[in-house]
Amino acid sequence: MANEKNLVPQTERSPSEAREMGRKGGIASGAARRRKKSMKQKMQLLLSLPAAGNDQAELAAMGVEPGDMDNEMVLIKALFLSAAEGDTKAFDRIQDVLGRTVAREELALKKQEAKRRAASGEDTQAMKKAVELLGEIESAID
């Protein structure tokens, strides 16, 4: 187990030792990326498979077209039904999927207010900077 006594700073390592450690890290990083990519591809495959018979019947009763009846739609249906039963976390997740998060709406209102103040002559250097920052934050959220 690592402790202060056996830790060696990079600056005290030889160039060949540092290169070898970097090489091992790169190999491990590549393996992790491949594993994550493989898992993502497998999940996409599972989500694209047709829904099971009982799920298809429920989706048909909800008015979903047969071409849209896949496992992804089954998950969306489950999220929708949870929200309809009062699960606020499910409702928040639906809002996130739709891009209607409360934080995003509050940010848009603050940005509008800052622009209104700037246009009405209340603009100062601080207000201009606030408008810029709100725009940067909004673009980071998107």
C-alpha positions in Angstrom: 0.0 0.0 0.0 1.3 3.5 -0.9 2.4 5.8 1.8 4.6 8.9 2.1 7.8 6.8 2.5 7.5 4.9 -0.8 6.2 7.7 -3.1 8.8 9.0 -5.5 8.1 12.3 -7.3 8.2 12.4 -11.1 11.1 14.9 -10.9 13.3 12.4 -9.1 12.7 9.6 -11.6 15.0 8.9 -14.5 13.8 9.8 -18.0 13.6 6.1 -19.0 11.6 5.2 -15.8 9.2 8.1 -16.4 8.8 7.0 -20.1 8.1 3.4 -19.0 5.5 4.6 -16.5 3.9 6.8 -19.2 3.8 3.9 -21.6 2.1 1.6 -19.0 -0.4 4.4 -18.3 -1.1 4.8 -22.0 -1.7 1.1 -22.5 -4.1 1.0 -19.5 -5.9 4.1 -20.7 -6.4 2.5 -24.2 -7.7 -0.7 -22.7 -10.2 1.3 -20.5 -11.4 3.3 -23.6 -11.9 0.1 -25.6 -13.8 -1.5 -22.8 -16.1 1.6 -22.4 -16.6 1.8 -26.2 -17.5 -1.9 -26.3 -20.0 -1.5 -23.4 -21.6 1.5 -25.1 -22.0 -0.4 -28.4 -23.6 -3.3 -26.5 -26.0 -1.0 -24.7 -27.0 0.6 -28.0 -27.6 -2.8 -29.5 -29.8 -3.9 -26.6 -31.8 -0.6 -26.7 -32.4 -1.0 -30.4 -33.8 -4.5 -30.1 -37.6 -4.9 -30.5 -39.6 -4.7 -27.3 -40.9 -8.0 -25.8 -44.5 -9.0 -26.5 -46.1 -7.8 -23.3 -44.2 -4.4 -23.6 -45.4 -4.1 -27.2 -49.0 -4.5 -26.1 -48.6 -1.8 -23.5 -46.9 0.5 -26.0 -49.6 -0.1 -28.6 -52.3 0.8 -25.9 -50.4 4.1 -25.4 -50.5 4.8 -29.1 -46.9 4.1 -30.0 -46.3 3.2 -33.6 -45.0 -0.4 -34.2 -41.8 0.9 -35.7 -41.0 2.8 -32.6 -41.4 -0.2 -30.2 -37.9 -0.9 -29.1 -36.3 -1.4 -25.7 -35.4 2.3 -25.6 -39.1 3.1 -25.8 -39.8 0.6 -23.0 -37.4 2.6 -20.8 -39.0 5.9 -21.7 -42.4 4.4 -21.0 -41.2 3.3 -17.6 -39.8 6.8 -16.8 -43.1 8.4 -18.0 -45.2 6.1 -15.8 -43.0 6.7 -12.8 -43.4 10.4 -13.2 -47.2 10.1 -13.7 -47.4 8.2 -10.4 -45.7 11.2 -8.6 -42.0 10.3 -8.7 -40.4 13.7 -8.8 -37.0 12.4 -9.7 -38.5 10.8 -12.8 -40.2 14.1 -13.6 -36.9 15.9 -13.2 -35.2 13.4 -15.5 -37.9 13.9 -18.1 -37.4 17.6 -17.9 -33.6 17.1 -18.4 -34.2 15.0 -21.4 -36.5 17.6 -22.9 -34.0 20.4 -22.1 -36.3 22.1 -19.7 -34.4 22.0 -16.5 -35.2 24.6 -13.8 -31.6 25.7 -13.7 -31.6 26.4 -17.5 -34.9 28.3 -17.2 -33.5 30.4 -14.3 -30.4 31.1 -16.2 -32.4 32.3 -19.3 -34.4 34.6 -17.1 -31.3 36.1 -15.5 -29.8 36.6 -18.9 -32.9 38.4 -20.1 -32.9 40.6 -17.0 -29.2 41.5 -17.5 -29.8 42.3 -21.2 -32.8 44.5 -20.2 -30.8 46.4 -17.7 -28.0 46.9 -20.2 -30.4 48.2 -22.8 -32.2 50.6 -20.4 -29.0 52.5 -19.6 -28.3 50.8 -16.3 -25.4 49.1 -17.9 -22.1 49.3 -16.2 -18.9 47.4 -16.8 -20.0 44.9 -14.2 -23.4 44.4 -16.0 -21.7 43.8 -19.3 -19.3 41.3 -17.7 -22.4 39.5 -16.1 -24.1 39.2 -19.5 -21.0 37.7 -21.0 -20.6 35.2 -18.1 -24.2 34.2 -18.3 -23.8 33.5 -22.0 -20.7 31.4 -21.3 -22.5 29.4 -18.6 -25.5 28.9 -20.8 -23.4 27.6 -23.6 -21.5 25.3 -21.2 -24.9 23.8 -20.0 -26.0 23.1 -23.6 
